[in-house]
């Protein structure tokens, strides 16, 4: 009995030590920060929307899946039929800039993509599938280095996603705002259940310096409740009053989007 008890104690000690070392290693070596591309299609009508949908769902998203990108987000302006500036957003995560470059370079050489997306790829300039296309390159915050898929019981059709863009007056102000997120705001968002897909610094885009993030809610009513909770949070009130975080944002864009049926997010 004594030998068995000693073996049990030694085994338990080994397991505890191993678990502790694994946790310590994980804490010292967090996941590498992902890179994100956010493409924005500006479209004028339902016809262009359908052509973009066909290309993305039948050609581009399958191509990314074949290339090893398993989670691709496709979103549209909320109430896209009635808004003036109709947009389709495509969110693509990459493990590295090398992966971003490799996939971008092989895009037009993929036979299945060229075949399945021929209507979009060979469109006449007088009948283009969109008005304008933007591309923004970002890197994930250190506080959330990889994307997270939202978890809801409700179907996609009922969800509301909120895309926010915060422009800063200077590069130094942008550094302060990113630090504010990493050190303070992310904890609040996580604690109150505002499920974020990503937080990221903009590396290249038409609006600089800038950061962009995407939070998700089960419904519009849920979104209102969460933001009310955030605004009233004691930590937020304390942090937002700190001198180092004053006037770090000079323009904030709040955009409501909904996921396409074929979106992975």
C-alpha positions as CSV (number, residue, x, y, z in Angstrom):
1,X,0.0,0.0,0.0
2,X,2.8,2.3,0.9
3,X,4.5,1.7,-2.5
4,X,1.3,2.3,-4.4
5,X,0.6,5.5,-2.4
6,X,4.2,6.7,-3.1
7,X,3.7,6.0,-6.8
8,X,0.4,7.9,-6.8
9,X,2.0,10.9,-5.1
10,X,4.9,10.9,-7.6
11,X,2.6,10.6,-10.5
12,X,0.3,13.4,-9.3
13,X,3.4,15.6,-8.7
14,X,4.6,14.9,-12.2
15,X,1.3,15.8,-13.8
16,X,1.0,19.0,-11.8
17,X,4.5,20.0,-12.7
18,X,3.9,19.2,-16.4
19,X,0.7,21.1,-16.5
20,X,2.4,24.1,-14.8
21,X,5.3,24.1,-17.3
22,X,2.9,23.8,-20.2
23,X,0.9,26.8,-18.9
24,X,4.0,28.8,-18.3
25,X,5.3,28.0,-21.8
26,X,1.9,29.0,-23.3
27,X,1.9,32.3,-21.3
28,X,5.5,33.1,-22.5
29,X,4.8,32.1,-26.1
30,X,1.4,33.4,-27.1
31,X,0.1,32.7,-30.6
32,X,1.7,34.7,-33.4
33,X,-0.4,37.8,-34.3
34,X,-2.4,37.1,-37.4
35,X,-2.6,39.5,-40.4
36,X,-6.0,40.4,-41.8
37,X,-7.2,41.7,-45.1
38,X,-10.5,43.5,-45.3
39,X,-11.8,44.0,-48.8
40,X,-14.7,46.3,-49.4
41,X,-16.9,46.2,-52.5
42,X,-18.9,49.3,-53.2
43,X,-21.9,48.3,-55.3
44,X,-24.9,50.2,-56.8
45,X,-27.7,47.7,-57.0
46,X,-29.1,44.2,-56.5
47,X,-27.6,43.0,-59.8
48,X,-24.0,43.8,-58.7
49,X,-24.7,42.3,-55.3
50,X,-25.8,39.0,-56.9
51,X,-22.7,38.9,-59.1
52,X,-20.4,39.5,-56.1
53,X,-22.3,36.8,-54.1
54,X,-21.9,34.4,-57.0
55,X,-18.1,35.0,-57.3
56,X,-17.4,34.9,-53.6
57,X,-19.5,31.9,-52.8
58,X,-18.7,29.8,-55.8
59,X,-15.1,30.8,-56.6
60,X,-13.2,33.0,-54.2
61,X,-14.2,31.6,-50.8
62,X,-13.7,27.9,-52.0
63,X,-10.3,29.0,-53.4
64,X,-9.3,30.3,-50.0
65,X,-10.5,27.2,-48.3
66,X,-8.4,25.1,-50.7
67,X,-5.4,27.3,-49.9
68,X,-5.7,26.6,-46.2
69,X,-7.7,29.6,-45.0
70,X,-10.6,27.9,-43.2
71,X,-12.4,30.9,-41.8
72,X,-13.5,33.6,-44.2
73,X,-16.0,36.3,-43.2
74,X,-18.4,37.8,-45.7
75,X,-20.7,40.6,-44.6
76,X,-23.0,43.1,-46.1
77,X,-24.3,46.5,-45.1
78,X,-27.3,46.1,-42.8
79,X,-30.5,46.9,-44.7
80,X,-28.5,46.8,-47.9
81,X,-31.6,47.2,-50.1
82,X,-32.3,50.7,-48.7
83,X,-28.9,52.2,-47.8
84,X,-27.3,54.6,-50.2
85,X,-23.7,53.3,-49.9
86,X,-24.1,49.6,-50.4
87,X,-21.1,47.5,-49.4
88,X,-19.9,43.9,-49.2
89,X,-17.1,43.2,-46.9
90,X,-14.7,40.2,-47.2
91,X,-12.5,39.4,-44.1
92,X,-9.5,37.1,-44.7
93,X,-7.1,36.0,-41.9
94,X,-3.5,35.1,-42.7
95,X,-0.9,33.4,-40.4
96,X,1.9,35.6,-41.9
97,X,2.7,38.2,-44.6
98,X,4.3,35.4,-46.5
99,X,1.0,33.5,-46.6
100,X,-0.8,36.7,-47.7
101,X,1.7,37.2,-50.5
102,X,1.7,33.6,-51.6
103,X,-2.1,33.4,-51.8
104,X,-2.4,36.7,-53.5
105,X,0.1,35.7,-56.2
106,X,-1.6,32.3,-56.9
107,X,-5.1,33.8,-57.2
108,X,-5.3,34.2,-60.9
109,X,-3.5,30.9,-61.6
110,X,-6.0,28.7,-59.8
111,X,-7.9,26.8,-62.6
112,X,-11.0,26.2,-60.5
113,X,-11.2,29.8,-59.4
114,X,-10.8,31.1,-63.0
115,X,-13.4,28.7,-64.2
116,X,-16.0,29.1,-61.4
117,X,-15.4,32.9,-61.3
118,X,-15.2,33.6,-65.0
119,X,-18.3,35.8,-65.1
120,X,-16.7,38.1,-62.5
121,X,-13.1,37.9,-63.8
122,X,-13.9,38.6,-67.4
123,X,-16.6,41.2,-66.9
124,X,-16.6,44.0,-69.4
125,X,-15.5,47.4,-68.1
126,X,-18.8,48.9,-69.0
127,X,-20.6,46.2,-66.9
128,X,-18.3,45.8,-63.9
129,X,-19.5,43.8,-60.9
130,X,-18.8,46.7,-58.5
131,X,-18.3,50.5,-58.5
132,X,-15.1,50.4,-56.5
133,X,-13.0,48.0,-54.4
134,X,-10.9,48.8,-51.3
135,X,-8.3,46.6,-49.6
136,X,-7.1,47.2,-46.0
137,X,-4.2,45.3,-44.5
138,X,-4.1,44.9,-40.7
139,X,-2.3,43.1,-37.9
140,X,-4.1,41.7,-34.8
141,X,-3.7,43.3,-31.4
142,X,-1.3,41.6,-29.0
143,X,-4.2,41.3,-26.6
144,X,-6.1,39.1,-29.1
145,X,-3.6,37.8,-31.6
146,X,-6.0,35.5,-33.5
147,X,-9.6,35.8,-34.6
148,X,-12.4,34.2,-32.6
149,X,-15.6,32.7,-34.1
150,X,-18.7,34.0,-32.3
151,X,-20.8,31.5,-30.6
152,X,-24.6,32.0,-30.7
153,X,-27.7,29.8,-30.5
154,X,-29.5,32.3,-32.7
155,X,-29.2,31.8,-36.5
156,X,-27.0,34.1,-38.6
157,X,-30.0,35.9,-40.0
158,X,-30.8,37.4,-36.6
159,X,-27.3,38.5,-35.7
160,X,-25.9,42.0,-35.8
161,X,-22.2,42.7,-36.3
162,X,-20.6,46.0,-35.5
163,X,-17.6,47.2,-37.4
164,X,-15.8,50.1,-35.9
165,X,-13.0,52.2,-37.3
166,X,-11.1,54.6,-35.1
167,X,-8.8,57.2,-36.8
168,X,-6.3,59.1,-34.7
169,X,-4.9,62.6,-35.3
170,X,-1.3,61.4,-35.1
171,X,0.7,58.2,-35.1
172,X,1.5,58.6,-31.4
173,X,-2.1,59.1,-30.5
174,X,-2.9,55.8,-32.4
175,X,-0.2,54.0,-30.3
176,X,-2.0,55.3,-27.2
177,X,-5.4,54.1,-28.4
178,X,-4.1,50.6,-29.3
179,X,-2.5,50.5,-25.8
180,X,-5.8,51.5,-24.3
181,X,-7.5,48.6,-26.0
182,X,-4.8,46.0,-25.2
183,X,-4.5,47.0,-21.5
184,X,-8.0,48.0,-20.6
185,X,-10.9,47.8,-23.2
186,X,-10.5,44.2,-24.3
187,X,-11.0,43.0,-20.8
188,X,-14.3,44.9,-20.5
189,X,-15.5,43.6,-23.9
190,X,-14.7,40.1,-22.9
191,X,-16.2,40.4,-19.4
192,X,-19.6,41.8,-20.6
193,X,-19.9,39.3,-23.5
194,X,-19.4,41.5,-26.5
195,X,-18.0,38.7,-28.7
196,X,-15.3,40.2,-30.8
197,X,-14.1,38.6,-34.1
198,X,-11.0,40.7,-34.3
199,X,-9.2,43.8,-33.1
200,X,-6.4,45.1,-35.4
201,X,-4.0,47.9,-36.2
202,X,-4.2,49.1,-39.8
203,X,-0.9,48.7,-41.6
204,X,-2.0,49.9,-45.0
205,X,-5.2,51.6,-46.1
206,X,-6.8,54.8,-47.2
207,X,-7.3,56.0,-43.7
208,X,-4.3,56.3,-41.4
209,X,-3.4,56.0,-38.6
210,X,-6.3,53.8,-37.8
211,X,-7.5,50.7,-35.9
212,X,-10.5,48.5,-36.8
213,X,-12.4,45.9,-34.8
214,X,-15.6,43.8,-35.1
215,X,-17.9,42.8,-32.3
216,X,-21.0,40.6,-32.6
217,X,-24.4,40.4,-31.0
218,X,-27.3,37.9,-31.1
219,X,-29.7,40.8,-32.1
220,X,-29.9,44.6,-32.4
221,X,-31.5,44.7,-28.9
222,X,-28.6,42.7,-27.5
223,X,-26.2,45.2,-29.0
224,X,-27.9,48.1,-27.3
225,X,-27.8,46.3,-24.0
226,X,-24.1,45.5,-24.3
227,X,-23.1,49.0,-25.2
228,X,-25.1,50.5,-22.3
229,X,-23.3,48.1,-20.0
230,X,-19.9,49.0,-21.5
231,X,-20.6,52.8,-21.1
232,X,-21.6,52.4,-17.5
233,X,-18.8,50.1,-16.5
234,X,-16.7,51.5,-13.6
235,X,-13.4,50.5,-15.3
236,X,-14.4,52.2,-18.5
237,X,-15.3,55.4,-16.7
238,X,-12.0,55.4,-14.9
239,X,-9.8,54.5,-17.9
240,X,-11.6,56.9,-20.3
241,X,-10.8,59.8,-17.9
242,X,-7.1,59.2,-17.8
243,X,-5.0,62.0,-19.2
244,X,-2.9,59.8,-21.5
245,X,-6.1,58.6,-23.3
246,X,-7.6,62.0,-24.1
247,X,-8.0,63.1,-27.7
248,X,-6.5,59.9,-29.1
249,X,-9.4,59.5,-31.6
250,X,-10.6,62.2,-34.0
251,X,-12.9,60.2,-36.2
252,X,-15.0,57.1,-35.4
253,X,-17.0,55.2,-38.0
254,X,-19.7,52.8,-36.7
255,X,-20.9,50.4,-39.4
256,X,-23.6,47.7,-38.9
257,X,-23.2,44.6,-41.0
258,X,-24.8,41.2,-41.3
259,X,-23.2,38.0,-42.4
260,X,-23.8,36.4,-45.8
261,X,-25.3,32.9,-45.8
262,X,-22.0,31.5,-47.0
263,X,-19.9,33.4,-44.5
264,X,-17.8,31.3,-42.1
265,X,-18.3,33.9,-39.3
